[in-house]
């Protein structure tokens, strides 16, 4: 797996930061973010998509990604689309 670094949150210093990459083999977005707190996780469970079981499967998680990094997600989406072509 080759990861294309898109960007990192410049506001979090050197001790860990929300980060965005694109897997150039699959065009998947790879995100590092903050672990969602229990309240956020519960709200996600309460708002499960219609037709889906409630809950967060053991092989998935919920992360919180800062809104000011939305431009990085857009850039990553563009890079993923280019890689998929």
Contact map, one row per residue, 1 for C-alpha under 8 A:
1110000000000000000000111000000000000000000000000000000000000000000000000000000000000
1111000000000000000000111000000000000000000000000000000000000000000000000000000000000
1111100000000000000011110000000000000000000000000000000000000000000000000000000000000
0111110000000000000011110000000000000000000000000000000000000000000000000000000000000
0011111000000000000111000000000000000000000000000000000000000000000000000000000000000
0001111100000000001111000000000000000000000000000000000000000000000000010011000000000
0000111110000000001110000000000000000000000000000000000000000000000000010000000000000
0000011111000000111100000000000000000000000000000000000000000000000000000000000000000
0000001111110000111000000000000000000000000000000000000000000000000010000000000000000
0000000111111000100000000000000000000000000000000000000000000000000000000000000000000
0000000011111000000000000000000000000000000000000000000000000000000000000000000000000
0000000011111111100000000000000000000000000000000000000000000000000000000000000000000
0000000001111111100000000000000000000000000000000000000000000000000000000000000000000
0000000000011111100000000000000000000000000000000000000000000000000000000000000000000
0000000000011111100000000000000000000000000000000000000000000000000000000000000000000
0000000000011111110000000000000000000000000000000000000000000000000000000000000000000
0000000111011111111000000000000110000000000000000000000000000000000000000000000000000
0000000110000001111100000000001111000000000000000000000000000000110000000000000000000
0000011110000000111110000000001110000000000000000000000000000000000000000000000000000
0000111100000000011111000000111100000000000000000000000000000000000000011001000000000
0011111000000000001111100000111000000000000000000000000000000000000000000001000000000
0011110000000000000111110011110000000000000000000000000000000000000000000001001100000
1111000000000000000011111111110000000000000000000000000000000000000000000000000100000
1111000000000000000001111111000000000000000000000000000000000000000000000000000100100
1100000000000000000000111110000000000000000000000000000000000000000000000000000000100
0000000000000000000000111111000000000000000000000000000000000000000000000000000000010
0000000000000000000001111111100000000000000000000000000000000000000000000000001110110
0000000000000000000001110111110000000000000000000000000000000000000000000000000100000
0000000000000000000111100011111000000000000000000000000000000000000000000001100100000
0000000000000000000111100001111100000000000000000000000000000000000000000000000000000
0000000000000000011110000000111110000000000000000000000000000000000000000000000000000
0000000000000000111100000000011111000000000000000000000000000010000000000000000000000
0000000000000000111000000000001111100000000000000000000000000011100000000000000000000
0000000000000000010000000000000111110000000000000000000000000011100000000000000000000
0000000000000000000000000000000011111000000000000000000000000111000000000000000000000
0000000000000000000000000000000001111101100000000000000000000111000000000000000000000
0000000000000000000000000000000000111111100000000000000000000000000000000000000000000
0000000000000000000000000000000000011111110000000000000000000000000000000000000000000
0000000000000000000000000000000000001111111000000000000000000000000000000000000000000
0000000000000000000000000000000000011111111100000000000000000000000000000000000000000
0000000000000000000000000000000000011111111110000000000000000100000000000000000000000
0000000000000000000000000000000000000111111111000000000000000000000000000000000000000
0000000000000000000000000000000000000011111111100000000000000000000000000000000000000
0000000000000000000000000000000000000001111111110000000000000000000000000000000000000
0000000000000000000000000000000000000000111111110000011100000000000000000000000000000
0000000000000000000000000000000000000000011111110000010000000000000000000000000000000
0000000000000000000000000000000000000000001111111000000000000000000000000000000000000
0000000000000000000000000000000000000000000111111101111000000000000000000000000000000
0000000000000000000000000000000000000000000000111111000000000000000000000000000000000
0000000000000000000000000000000000000000000000011111000000000000000000000000000000000
0000000000000000000000000000000000000000000000001111100000000000000000000000000000000
0000000000000000000000000000000000000000000000011111110000000000000000000000000000000
0000000000000000000000000000000000000000000000010011111000000000000000000000000000000
0000000000000000000000000000000000000000000011010001111100000000000000000000000000000
0000000000000000000000000000000000000000000010010000111110000000000000000000000000000
0000000000000000000000000000000000000000000010000000011111011000000000000000000000000
0000000000000000000000000000000000000000000000000000001111111000000000000000000000000
0000000000000000000000000000000000000000000000000000000111111000000000000000000000000
0000000000000000000000000000000000000000000000000000000011111000000000000000000000000
0000000000000000000000000000000000000000000000000000000111111100000000000000000000000
0000000000000000000000000000000000000000000000000000000111111110000000000000000000000
0000000000000000000000000000000000110000100000000000000000011111000000000000000000000
0000000000000000000000000000000111110000000000000000000000001111100000000000000000000
0000000000000000000000000000000011110000000000000000000000000111110000000000000000000
0000000000000000010000000000000011000000000000000000000000000011111010000000000000000
0000000000000000010000000000000000000000000000000000000000000001111111000000000000000
0000000000000000000000000000000000000000000000000000000000000000111111000000000000000
0000000000000000000000000000000000000000000000000000000000000000011111100000000000000
0000000010000000000000000000000000000000000000000000000000000000111111111000000000000
0000000000000000000000000000000000000000000000000000000000000000011111111100000000000
0000000000000000000000000000000000000000000000000000000000000000000111111110000000000
0000011000000000000100000000000000000000000000000000000000000000000011111111000000000
0000000000000000000100000000000000000000000000000000000000000000000011111111100000000
0000000000000000000000000000000000000000000000000000000000000000000001111111110000000
0000010000000000000000000000000000000000000000000000000000000000000000111111111000000
0000010000000000000111000000100000000000000000000000000000000000000000011111111100000
0000000000000000000000000000100000000000000000000000000000000000000000001111111110000
0000000000000000000000000000000000000000000000000000000000000000000000000111111111000
0000000000000000000001000010000000000000000000000000000000000000000000000011111111100
0000000000000000000001110011100000000000000000000000000000000000000000000001111111110
0000000000000000000000000010000000000000000000000000000000000000000000000000111111111
0000000000000000000000000000000000000000000000000000000000000000000000000000011111111
0000000000000000000000011010000000000000000000000000000000000000000000000000001111111
0000000000000000000000000110000000000000000000000000000000000000000000000000000111111
0000000000000000000000000000000000000000000000000000000000000000000000000000000011111
